[in-house]
Amino acid sequence: MSLDWLPRDNKLKDHNLWGDEHFGTEPPCTMYELKPVIDNEGNPVEGLNSAWITLNNPGQYNSYTTEMVKGVIAGFFKASMDRSVVAVVFTGAGDKAFCTGGNTKEYAEYYTMKPAEYGEYMDLFNLMVDSILGCKKPVICRVNGMRVAGGQEIGMACDLSISADTAIFGQAGPRHGSSPDGGSTDFLPWYLSIEDAMWNCVSCEMWSAYKMKRLGLISKVVPVIKSDGKFIRNPSVITDTYIKDGEIVYGEFLKGEEGKKARQLVKTANIDFQLLDNEINKIIWTFTNLMPGCTIKAVEGIRIKKKFFWDMCKVINRHWLAVNMTTEAFLGFHAFNTKKMTGKDTIDFVKFRQLIAQGKNMTDDVFEEVLGKPQ
């Protein structure tokens, strides 16, 4: 029996909330681009795409401005609603950074001492993380360089992370006037042991991509330095495993003069993302050859474990972060923003603690004592 007699509307509907007004090409901006799925033979597949959402602010290590946050939200929603999209690739422009978090200049010069304004900004930030965790396509973080502070947080919201071996990972909050409550305090304990999560979150140490792979934070590490036509591993990182002082050493940074020379070499090296993008294409091709409904159900079944603590804490963290803009965030962000004037990117922590121990009020006089002075 045919059901052709039933009334049907077969015109495709547009479920997207936004147009392209939140995307751009000139930094600082968020870029949105569709790229064809590539099969195992290197051929583009007709009618199927990956959506690339790119933080485009390389001059400030892809730190996101308020407008860029809106672009990320719009990008993930757009990708979710695009029937041709198999997966989303979230990355940064250039070869130095995926993202180093919120734009410190904007934080210092606009949001400090404006807790209500920063609270509204945090509503957008929380929605950015929600848009990643709620995307109806698998999300791959393409770590093309530093993934630090808020960049680490939005990176961990992604489903998989494939990293250049020149990337570094870590937090900056307690050193620069904030707490990593935009996801790191929620996500890190899922990825790492509780003590590794604690130290990485609080210490503000930077860890290599190889170390993060060993500890389980990322899926794969790929060489990106090309020398004499061949890819070589990052020379500033120890990639042989050995025991030192009772601890497994792998993925630690070289120290001393040897480390300094190696880091200088990395700074001037020829960076080629061919192998990184090959790995991205392989993952997308794997997703292409899976049932789409079953795939996203499985993905969201994993995501919901991360969402549990994120959803529990994000609102109260929003309020604390807003209030903090009147005290330690004011100090930390202004210290970082004026480092070219003062020669120092942090406050005088010892003096600050001494003043707190004396019961001093958080006044301009106290702030002036611990902030650097123009040279």
N, C-alpha and C positions, 0 to 999 in steps of 0.2 A: 504493500500500500504506500502510495506517495503522499508526502506531506507538503507538496508544493502549494497547496491551497491556503496554507497558513500565512497570514500577513507577516512580513519580515522587513526590517529596515537594515540594509547591508552597507550603508554608508559609514565609513570609519569615523569614529568620534575622536576629538582631540581632548585628552584628559589632563594636559599640562596646565599648570596655573600661571606660568610666566612665558613671556616671549624671550627675546635675546637681549633685553635691555640691561641685564646684569653681567654680560660678557663683553670682553674687549680684546684688543691686540697690543695696546701700548701700556707698558707698566706704569703704575701698579694696577693690575687687573687680574681677573680670572678668565682663562680662555677655555672654550668648549669646542671640541672637534670630533667628528666621526672619522674613523679609519676602518678600512675593510678588514674583515677577518682573513688571516693568512693560513692556508692549509699546510700540510707537512711537506709539500713540494715547493713551497714558497709562492704559491699563486693566490691572488685575492679571490674571495668567495663572493659571488654576486648577491647583493641584497642583505648581507649580514655584516654587522659592524661592531667595533668596540668604541665606546665613548671615552675620550681623553679629557679629563678635567685637570687643567694646569694652572698652578699658582705662578703668576708671572710678575715677579718683583725681584729679579736677580740682583739688582744693586743693593738690596737690603736683605739678601739671603732668603728671598721668598717669604718674608714675614707678611702676614695677612693684615690688610687694612679692613675697616668696617665694610667698605664696598666689596672687597674681595670675599669676605665671609658670605655676603649675600649671593655672590656669584657661585660659590661652592654649593650653597643650598639649592639654588636654581638649577645648577648643573646636575646634581644627583637626582633631583625630581624629574628633570627633563629626560635623563638617561633611563630612569625607572619607567617612564611612560612611552619610550620609543620601542616599538615592536621589533625593530631591526637590530637592537643592541643585545649582544650576547653577554658582555661583561664591561665593567668600568675600570679604567686605568687612572689612578690619581697620582699626579707627579708635580714636579717643579721645573721651572725654566732654568736653562744653563746647566753647568756641571759642578757647581759648588754646594748646592743645597736643595733638598726637597722642601723643607720649611723649618724656620727657626722660631715659629710661634707668632704671637701677636706683634704688631708693629710698635716697637718701643717708643719711637718718636711720637706716634699718635697717642699712645698711652700716657706718656709724660706730659705732652703739651696740651692735650685736650681732656683726657679722662681722670687724671689725678685730681683729688679734691672735689670730684663730681660723682659721688656714689650712686645717685639716681641714674645719671647718664650711663655710668659703667654697668649698672644693673640691667639697663635696656640692651647694652652691647652684649652682656652675658646671655641674655635671652636669645640673641642671634647666634652666639657661639654654641649654646646648648642645642639649638635647632640644627646647626651645622653637623654636630656629632650625631644627632638623631637622624639626619638625612643620610649619613653614611650607613649607620646601623639599620636603617629602614629601607635602603635601596633594594629594589626588586630584581637586581642583577648582582652577581658576585663582584666584589670590589678588590682590585689589586693595587697595593701601594708600590709604585715604582720609585724606589729610594735612590735618587741620582746624586745624593750628597748628604749634607748634614740633616739629621732628623732630631731636632732638639726642642725642648720646652713644649709649647703648644703643638709644634710640628710632630713631636713624638706622640702626643695624645691623639691627634686626628689620624696619624699613621696607624696606631694600635686599634682604632675603630674599624679599620679596613679588615677584610677577610684573610688576605695573604699579603706578605711583603717580600719582594724580590729586590735585593740591594746591590748596588755597586760596592766594591770592597774598599773604596775610598770614603765611604760614609762613616759618620760617627753618630752615636746615639746617647741621649741623656736628658736630664732636666736642668732647669736654671732657676726655678722659682725661689727656693729659700736663699739663694745667693743674691738674687736681684729683686726681692721685695714681694714675692707672691708664694702661693702654694700650688703644686701641680694638681689642682682639683678639677681640671678640665678633662679628666679621663685617666691620668696616670695612677692616682691613688685607687681608682676602681679597676683598671685593666692590668697593671703590672703584676699583682698577685696571681692573676690567672695564668700569666705567661711564665713567670719566674718563681723560684722558691721564695718564701715569704721574706727571708733575710736578704736575698739578692734584690728583691723588689724594694725592700726598705732602704738599702744602701744606695741603689740606683736612683730612687726617688728623692732621697733627702740630701745625699752628699754633693750632688751636682757634678760628679765625675763624668767624664765622657768615655764611652766604651766603643770599641771597634765593631764593625759589622761581623768580623769573624767571631768575636767573643759573643755577640748577641745570637749568632747562629748556634754556637755551642750551647748556650743557655736556653735556646728554644724560643726566642722572641721573634725571629724571622725565618722564612722558609728556605731561602737560598741566597748565597753570596756569589757574585760574578766579577771577575777581573775586568777593569775598564781602562787600565793604562796600557797604551800601545807604544812599543819601542822597537825600532828597526823592523816594522811590519808584523811583530808578534805581541800578543797580550802577555803581560807580566803581572804578578801579584803585587799588591800594595807593599812596597819595601819598608814602610814604617811600622808594620805590624808583624809580630812573631807568629808564624804559622806552623812551627814545629811544636809538638806537644812534649812537655817534660814536667818533672816535679821539682818545685822550689819551695823550701820552707814548709813542706807538707801540703802544698797547694798545687793543683793542676794549672800549669801555665799554657795557655793557648789563646791567641787573639789579643794579647797584651801589646801595648805600644812600646816600641824601642825607646830606651831612655839615653840620656847623656849626649855626647857629641855625635854618636852614630845615629841616634834618633833625630837629632836636629837636622843632620844632613839628609836623612831619608824624607823628613817632612818637607824640606825645601824642594827636593826632587819631585814630590807629589804635587806641590803647588805649581810647578812649571811643566808638568808632564802633559803629553798629548792624551786627552781623554776621548775614548771611543765607546759609545754605548751599544755597539752592534750585538755583542753577546748578551747584554742585559735585555735588549728588545727581542732577541731571538727567544729567550726564556719566557718573556711576556707572551709572545705569539704562541708558543707551545701550550702554555696554560689556557689561553683563550680557545685554542683549537680543541683542547681536552673538554672544556665546557661546552663547546659547540656540538660535540658528539655525545651529549648526555640529554636526557629528557629535561626540558626547561622547567616544567612545574616541579618535578621531583628534585631537581638541583637546587632551586631556590628554597624549597621546603627544608632540605638538608642543611643548607647554608644558614637559614634563619633558626634552625634547631640548635646550631652551635652559637650563633650570635646571642641568643636569648640569655645565655649564661653570662656574657659580658654585660648585657643590658640590665640584668637583675640589679647589680650594684650601682651601675650608672644611673638608672632611673630612681633608685633609692636616695642617691646623694646629690643629684645635679641641682635641685632647686635650693636646698639649704646652702650648698656650696656657692651658688649664685649670689645669695645674700651676703655671705661672709666676704667673698671676693670684692663685692661692691663697697662694703664698709672699709675694707683694708686699703682701698684707694686713698683714704685720708691719712694713713700713717706710714706703715712700712713700704707699701707700694709707691707712695709719693717719693720716698727716699730712694728706693731701689731703681725705679724707672728713670728718675731724674739723674741719678749717678751714672747710669748706663748711657743715657741720652747726651750727657755733657762730657763724656770721656775724652773727646778731642780737645776740650777746653781745659780740663783738670789733669789729664794724664792718667786717670784712674777710673775704672768702670764700676767700682763698688764703694759703699760707704766705709767709714772707719767702724768696723764691727765691735772692736774692743771698747772704744769710747762710747758707742751706743749702749752696749750692755752695762757699762759702768754708770751711765746716766740713768738707765732704767733701775739699776740697783740702788741708786740714791733717791728713787721715787720721783724723778722729774716728770713733769707733764709734757705731753707731745706738743710743744710749741715751736714757733719759727726759730727761736733761739737755740733749742735743742737740735733742730734740723740743720741749722747753719753750722753747728759744732761738728757734726759727723759727715756732712757732705764735703766733697773736695772743693778746693778754691781754684779759680781760673789762674793759669800759669802766665 
